[in-house]
């Protein structure tokens, strides 16, 4: 069902009420030891007619335009918590948050209620804050980080390294993880400037006890260099392609 109907806000609400969204996830691999998948990034798709899927770029801008992202993010959290409550081979889900949601003071309370209702522990959820929002919505991000940590959830700062990086946000927000932007990781086999930037970020992470996740890892030579530099985790099409969350996470009893 498209979003080009009359009454767009009512249609968007109907999409959420009828559960016309579905979750995919992309596993994140540990580069130490056995190479397991201790977490996965949650991705959203919209169900279309004839069982096809709309990619996020086709519908998220419409949710953003009508300031409905907090409602979508609540739907995603509720669905991810249900998956954890039913049992999951992947123990932690990382959820991207919109800047609109970061400015919603009631959102951390909603997360706490969903976790309590499902009897799921807070560490099962990580929340990703894009570096752009960390810079432009600094006060909202700081407030959100403090609130979400009180219920045991983890924090990720996304998209580091595409441009020069300040250590200040990492010191203030104290995330559990940072994600190295794909624009950086793809260059580390051919660009010494990228290598220098990567080493600088990793040095800050080590000093603050933050672990690094490399995004957009597609090539084996990139993966080997990341391991050599001490990057702890990797994500990308060369690691694992996104799949429906129930297919990948499944119930923990499924094997």
C-alpha positions, 0 to 999 in steps of 0.5 A: 500500500503506497503513501500517496493517498489523501489524508497522509497522517491518517494513512501513516497512523494506519500503517502502524496500527495495521502492522504494515511495517516489518523488521529486518536485521543485519548481524554484527560480527565479533572479530575476536575469538570465534567470530560470533554475532553478539548483536544486530542492527534493526532495519525497517521495511514497509509491506507493500501489495503482493508481499513486496517491501518498500525500502526505508528511503521510500517511506521514512522521509514521509514519516519525517515530514509529518513528524511521525518518527517518534511513533515509528520508533515506538513501533520498532522498539515494541516489535524488537522487545517482543522478539527478545521476549520470545527468545532470540539467538542474537541477544542484543538489537541496535535501533536507530533513532530519529532526531525527532525521537531524541527530542521526545522527553517521554520516549525513555519512559516508553522504552522502560515500560515496554521492557518491564511489560515483556520482562526483558532486561535493558541491555538487550537494546542498544540505541544508535544516535547519528553523529549529525544529531549528536552535534546539532541536538547536543542537549537532547542527546545528552538528556536521552543518554542519561535517561536510557542508561538508567534503565540499562540500555546501551548507546551507540554513536553512529557515522564516525570518521567520514569527517574530522572527529571531536572526542568531546561527544564521546566523553560527554555521552559515554557510549558503549560503542561507536560505529565507523562510517563506511566512507572511512572503512572502505578507504583504509586499504588505499588512503593513509589519511583514512588510516590516520583518522581510524587510528585516532578514533581508536585511540580515543575509544581505547582511552574511554573504554568504548568499542568500535564497530566498522560499518559497510565492510564488504571486502576481505582485505578491509576486514583483515586490516580492521582486525589488525588495527584492533577493531572489535566488531564489523558489519556489512554485506561482506559480513552478513546481508540483512534478513527478516528478523525472525529468520535470523534471530529466531527463537533461541531454542531453534539452534 
